[in-house]
Amino acid sequence: MGAMAKLAHRVIVTHQLPEEWIADLRDNCNALVGPPTSEVAGLSAELQRHLPSADGLLTLLTVKVDAELLKKAQNLRVVSQMAVGVDNIDLNACTQRGIPVGHTPGVLTDATADLAMLLLLAASRRLLETNRDAREGRWGTWQPERWLGADLAGKTLGIVGMGAIGQATARRAKAFGMNIIYTNRSPKPAAEREFDATRLKLDELLTVSDFVSLHTPLSAETRHLIDAAALAQMKPTAILINTARGPVVDTDALVAALRAGQIRAAGLDVTDPEPLPPNHALWSLDNCVIAPHIGSATENTRRKMAQLAVTNLLAGLRGERLPHCANPTVYEK
Ligand code: GLV
């Protein structure tokens, strides 16, 4: 099908986005755009009323797209998420309804791997803790034995989930002289060649890694993958990095492990819960570096994510296969 008749399709965009990012959508659809994310994390009450007439939904990861929402959206033909992870979306329910779900892999790989590396460096060299000491008047003279951190070169990084972001992180770590091991459902021969990496079972990886970086989607299998037992397997000098999803780690177990020195430090871009309340125990720990879920937060990357989400959405409205579909089995029906 060629150009769509403008305004023929009714689309809900759950939250305000810069107009430049969604220009294609405005040009091709009747787009109803929600409030700023600062006002409501989920679907606004106003937009919920428009669900029955929506053909398409462009959503953020803070919106729960579950069976209940889908029931209200009887006309819905495509869901498009502006994120790579889709754990907020009931993929099975969408597939059963024949609704393809778009997501945005690829465009955020480098930005997220950069953030993983940033956390790894910041946690190992105690950047936030030492910065705070210095600004609060505790700099003092240069002291040979003070503020000591961990080296990267020659150390072993265990990558949990050797997908695109895991590989991009391994590539960066390799440039810092680190050795790479990994765990993944299936072997990744190209990554093994590129990084001289060995695939291990999670238990083994946790035991021998100096750094563990999480890059797995959140699913029933990966929820609390890093629990008290897993943390107990790690070296007392090990540093845990999470740029994947908060619930992949059991937060209470992590707090206990960091407090007890069972592991050395953690660097988190994602937490459970999110947002992390200001009085949460994790904030009180000097050996925990926390970023507020900014893995993909660069100007270029976020614009590309929005544009890819729009491309997916428009393809779905045209009845074409989504360029990036998170539930491809929907096309087997
Ligand atoms: C962000 O967390 C994403 O999944 O893209």
Residues whose N, C-alpha, C, O or C-beta is under 5 A from the ligand:
A	BS01	GLV	A83 V84 G85 A244
